[in-house]
Amino acid sequence: MSQTATLPDYLWELFQRLRRRGFVIGPQEYEALKLALQSGFGLSSQYALRELCASLWAKSLRERETLFAIFDQLAPVEEDWFIDVGNDATEQKIEKREEKSSNDPAVEAKPSAPEEQEAPTVRASQGLPPIFLGNVKIAERPFVFEPQYPLNFREAAQAWRRLRKSVRVGAPIELDIDGTINKFCRMGVASSVVLRPQRRNVARLLILVDRQGSMAPFHGFCDVVCDAIRKAGRFEDTALYYFRNVPAEGADETVLDLLEETIFPSLDSILAEITPLAEGDVYSDTELLDWQPLETVLPEYATGASVVIISDAGAVRNQYRPSRLLDTLAFLKGLRNYTRQYVWLNPLPKSAWVSSTAAYLARHIPMFSLDREGMYQAVNVLRGQQFIIEKPI
Amino acid sequence: MSRRLVDTSLRFSEINYAELESSRSIEDVSLLEIPKGKPPTQTVQKEFYLPDPKLKEAVDLSIALGRPLLIQGEPGCGKTQLAYAVAYALGLPLETSYIKSTSRAQDLLYTYDAVNRLYDAQLKDKEEGKNSRDIKNYIRLGPLGRAIARAQYGRRSVVLIDEIDKADIDFPNDLLWELDRLEFKITEAPDINYAVGNKPELRPIVFVTHNEEKALPAAFLRRCIFHYIHFPESETQLQKILATQKLENQELSQKAIEIIIKLRDLDLSKRPGLSELLDWAGYLEAVETPIEELDKLPHLGTLLKQESDRQRAVEALVKA
């Protein structure tokens, strides 16, 4: 078979749809399918062809499922697919197969067999024409659902890998080639080799995630991000705790009385009066059942560590509540007793923060949206890059 | 990338693995240097293995297209064994590389021992001193490098890169060029280079195993052929697998399979895999455990590795 041989249209459609779904496949992978078919793979049955496409194009279990579902939607129904695999040249097999697939009305090779076409008859009718479902194929799984987050596992992992505090600690076990050569040059004779301790990332991270309530739509997304940070971040220590709305509640609200009487007061004028607060409830499980006091979590995991808070800060409901802002600021003040490296990641984009607690809060602390760019900025801030805040706490 | 040539000279699916002899002599891979001429051989024992037809097809596809086969599956389902089985079936030497968190991509190709050369250079008039003039003496090829060098001498090999997800996340990206072109240069000695050349029948057959999902770079994934090894679905299949392991006591293995299937239905934090089943059934047979005893779940430590899982299993199966 010549190289210009075309595959049945539905395979091209499958390829296109998979690409739209973010499969990493290119022209070479399409070519690979042709090559594989030419060398006799995937010809024995429709299942074999499906399996072949999956081997070449799907790169995880989930992608396999997706591919199977789309393939089933697109592939023509052919009960007589099974062709006897003789020892003839593969070319013949492919031609046979293509003949078969040309029963599919979508294939342009031959217009569909004449006997299937009815002669057009004209008759007067009223109302809507009747609907024929004869040629419509209804796939077993008409829909394929898969999460598409603004950020995938790998992107999150890559961003957080940049948070490094690389220090050589421990016993000297790594060979220092440059050091050894220098020593040779200095002494002029062979001497013992120079060893040094291995580099280790001693950065520590505490992740605090808002859970339930308005955060419910983001549970899956937050899980992917936290999973990526924990698995691929390679920090010395990564602690993950969940909270509801605010990590610490019950700040002294008397300071609010000092505010001027406006509908949406900003807390700028009383910022200095807010007392630090480090008492509250956090949970080590996603169901918020395994309670841990914040006052023990912070000293253990936040001291000298980087802290990431993931929460919408009221942006989902588009509310501004001074008491929530007060609690949050009081908590952040309390947090500052342990570490100065903290960022807030908001699952909503910046444009959605306007006029909610989030917008007010973003004036006091570094807050970024939970996407690729925001995450890189957040890591930059944790790495010590300067970030201008309107009203620092 | 130039257009890939298809190679259908070897087909794993056409070999009846079960009928192969229990040992055969295959090129010795323990030699430091790859011999140019006829290589010495070593006796390799057969690995018990029962690949399902889909897996065989995937292996054939990977050989034909010259793309690495990326194998995923739950721990203990025989991802690593596959490479051994294929190498044995095809009679090819197997170069293995077990990835660690400190592995570098270049180590798969070669390592250069600069310090040793420096030492040897001190001993001017001795044998070592003379050796030190030639950089070749201090270059040691890694598993993939050896396979490419062997191809240059006209012989094929199987390469296993085990648990690639353990390495740095950019590790696979550093291998793209070499896996695509199957050639490399030694940076420290630019005149030494190895290449498979335009001979698809000599391309190394590369197996890559990994456990986690999708942490691998897209550019690397694109070049691979993917296969997921499932836990055997039916009892008969499990029975067949146990039979390959020379377990004679039919009733015992039948009972063991029943138990493992029940255990896998429980909500455990780590479900027992195939290798655990084989260990467990093998031991039970070796110590001649009476079949009635199996209901009490003896030696459960082989199957379940967590106290909470163990308690749950005992509650569900023994007390019920």
Interface residues (C-beta under 8 A of the other chain):
Chain A: V24 I25 G26 Q28 E29 E31 A32 L35 A36 Q38 S39 G40 F41 A48 E51 L52 A54 S55 L56 A58 K59 S60 L61 R62 E63 R64 N152 F153 R154 A157 Q158 R161 L175 I177 T180 I181 F184 V189 A190 V193 K231 A232
Chain B: M1 R3 R4 V6 T8 K54 E57 A58 D60 L61 A64 L65 R67 L70 Q72 A114 V115 L118 Y119 Q122 I169 E212 E213 K214 A215 L216 P217 A218 A219 L221 R222 C224 I225 F226 H227 Y228
